Amino acid sequence: MSARSEWQFYRRMPVYLANGRLLGHVLEVGHGVELLHVQEGRFFIRDWYIPADAIGDVTGRGVFLAADRGDLHRNGWNVPPESYLAVQGSVPGYEYTSPADIPDYASAGDE
């Protein structure tokens, strides 16, 4: 197992779950390796925002998580944390807003 200070990531690096199954590929690494943005799938894309604490090891073969798929769902790692969004320049919550989320959206333009 390599030391956290020795971890080196690159774009499209494979990411494996604790059971050895491929989850996806590294899309980007958060500042100071606090967060790993992983993209799963080719046609139906799913993004995961995995904290560094969930990484078991990083080798030349890929990133090996100390978490399984159930942990990803239980911890809500499919939603980017507000700290990540702030660095990206997004307004937390805005990217999930649609007309269906706003009551009286249709009548708002009539005033």
ABEGO torsion letter per residue (X at the ends): XBBAAABBBBBGBBBBBAAGBBAEBBABBBBGGABBBBBBEAABBBBBBBBAAABABBBAAEBBBABBAAAAAAAGAABBBAAAAAAAGBBBGAAABBAAABBGAAAAAAX
